[in-house]
Amino acid sequence: MAAFRFNLTPYLCNKLTCSMKKLYLLIFKSYAGPGIATFFISVFVLLMQFLWRYVDDLVGKGLEWNIIVQLLYYASFTFVPMALPLSILLASLMTFGNLGERYELVAIKAAGISLRKVMAPLIIFSILITIGAFFYSNTVFPYANLKFRTTLYDVRQKKLALNIREGMFYSGIEGYVMKIGRKGADGEKIYDVLIYDHTDFMGNNKITIADSGIMEQSPEGNYLIFTLFNGWNYEEKQGRDSELKKPFQRTLFAEEIIKFDLTQFKLSRTNEEFFRNNFLMLSNKELAQASDSLNLELSKRRDEFHTALINYYENLRNSKLLDSNAMVVMPAKSAGLLDGKDAYNKQLILGSALGIARNVKQSFEFNKQAIRDKATLRAKYDIEWHRKFTLSIACLALFLIGAPLGAIIRKGGLGMPLVISVLLFVLYHVISFTGEKAVKSGVTDAWKGMWISTLVFLPIGIWLTYKAATDSPLMESESYKRLVSKVLTWFSRKKNINKTQ
């Protein structure tokens, strides 16, 4: 009989492995759908916020559709570092909230599979996303930001499209102010034309009035051509002999052609090299080099300032108005330095000392502002260097918060998870912006200010994961009632003991 014994262990192990693969595949499918959807929704919402912010710079300029698409395309890439952590937080909350609401987590635990094993593949996946987010922030984000910022700058600098309305003064063409009383049905015939020529920067000394005319653009679109009929040119010339002599000239014409340059209305593209050294367009290596260079300049400025103060002190001591032992400026009366001096010498000594003191103050204020500007600029480079790490680590930290929190609250869908995600995400960024502002103002170091949000959220995520894995009654009201009851009982006993004493 021993020869016919059948070993079930390999079969059971293979069956268990297959079940775990199916379970992991189910969790990945449950996680991927909400993750992708919320990511694109987040990017779309941020794009709408961008359009709402810059709508005044985009409307009415006659921009071609490909320019607007290009601007939105590059802008969407710059929003990825902010949209990715939010989508991970919301997706993890929805995934584990749905599993808990449908009692699938209960069935998984009843089968002997712990929450740690259920979360393990998604934790590994989140770590991979974190690594990928860092490389994205270090390579793709600077390039996309460069393209986005240069395109946005060109669009904002572009003038409004040519739009001359009836009965209204129009000053969009540089050097001219014009008014058209009425337009023909074809849009080319114009009537009651009034043009002020300010190209000489002499005020309203050149005026053209015409009964009618034709308004058209040149074939290449570089010029606006006015062909005017039956009008007058009025010009007030500046006299050569005297300012009071200003000859007035009036010219009658039957037909006159005036050309207006329209190249100023075209979108001119700025050289990207002008924006290349901005801290938003650099990789971590370039940011570190720029920060080191600024640090050297800052140290050099401080040394020069210290040397200048020493020189001023030497000049003040040589003027014999400074006590060389006490190293402080002595009042003239108490020091007796002006005793026996005549009025002229007193005035000379006091004037010299006052001039030196003013120079010291001006030099101090100038160098103080220069040092502050250099320090603020260096802080921006340091902030951006740390941000590439913190936004990447935020993906893992927010997943460790969202997944166990969803398993604890056991609410799926878009209702409760969306509210909690938005609140947590806003709290995360409030802490981040507070730390960033503290770094810019010089209150704290860059690593402290930029990592404070991660140092707050990551331990909370680890703690929530532990509580969810151990089935802690974190969201049960009865546990909190018992805790409050214990605290009140302790206070009442403490109060009774004090009364008996």
Steps between C-alpha positions, in 0.01 A plus 500: 500500500793731565593481132162637399498794748404826322667829612246787495745770613623614153144501369374708791793741471441545129132556563574755773752679275246515221239639740741767621575598140129532429457704818785733410363537148159588642652763730707647217193528278304660784786745558594581139156617390445767767869594490506576127161671508580724798842586353353636178218669689754671725704617199182627335395693812846658524482592132164668555650691791785609273258618231294691755813669632637605160174545307562875465837431336355252249170652389481758223849451357410297194722209604519206265355176627835319485655761735224447757526120469877521540463717810249262660710199401812625676295632794349155559850352539585757766193399703596131521711530822199649677229281347682168553502497885134604509397226259696238701335612824149493353554172313631321809211629710243391240660160440523388862178682588315298236663177617394575858149614408434181303650289783767368264770594749318295764494198268870545418592517868279198572704308240811567708642782286604803702455860391880534474507234227208666323676838506848362419474509116346847504772623737763369258309662214488830695875482558550456125272798436703701752824419316339578165357827636846611606649432156203678345552805724871498425486462120157552342368769736783755440468464121120526507523798734744673264268453203194597700650814655647630174175441310295663776737798507467548123121474519479752784726743314293477182269794436126466461383422150414789271141594580395847387139565602258757370477830685780414746858622526755224434862525622621145442738598219809657650533871427144550374154566640211464256126508488267366231147635504341221299593184310344369181318170476805334343724607792742678266324828428548754779349844555576806715863409564709687762870413553744654752866448413721483814808348336697823555413503873389864470138459608201548271688706240411273204136422425338338197129527428325328209140455388546138393755234418587133459663293778687185397804296595798425279513147353769390747312662791786724609326831427158657544433728202262794518404650161329826597287728279405867526679609812737741668841473665560743786851551634635742757873540439756599761660839430878516473550857621270507797280271701216745448511463121313185399401506132176321417467302177177369346501273193200393297513159331269305274669167572768400751649166600621438859679182604501371857755240611329186640808292579457602865180293511674178402616249761876533537682202647752572774836325506476220758855566618372807686297268730746212510661593833174545687472265800183342359682390184798321656574143602621410848864502390464845345310626805777383731764674287299823488445489877873452562582794272251721680639388834850606390367837381316544829815427702698739282242775550505452876880514510501817293241653730704408806811655344309816413377535857857463630617772258221731613596435860862588426391826336280581796779426747742714302253786527556478881129475574522131603632356822756243382480307829122477534446448124186713515412844376528744792268800535694819437403670827576205728827423327610863508646466154369838389636693800728780400394487134369804319162500328644426155698195613207372704275524197764333283551208739128445554429522127772248422373257763140543382603434139685183597203381705263557209731314262516210745121492523451513122762233444342285767150530349626432147706196597223374726251503212752346258579219746131444565425476125784254447386290795139497373612395152719224643205384712288467185760274339525292819121477526470373144778246562318355801159525333595238240551254786210603724235486225624152410500373859152651537369229265608229746398695811149575372453139389592378848235736634230433240512118487466425873257788548276355226518158668404658833211725392367237252338755270546479125386708206576868450316642800687454825838412337494819292428719801770337711751512212446869437529583871820298543648636178422859598650440845812352341551800274422751776780348706727495191430864411553606862839330507591644159410851612713454812796400280457801270485738796817346647331369815611140449723288278376366167499134602296571812239713328456277196495165683269599785185386317659162421624461858144562618309282252735204462489397872122546495481267198715237669289526817173468305638198314588336832156576644321364194716186491427426868124568459513785748157656570621838382171621355264337750323748724476252788878488541516879529211499746685251717815712479311816601333308783839384631638853487199643686521223762868577554429871545216430746724274708773762495252762615372279786854429618577875510182564703585232757848649543 
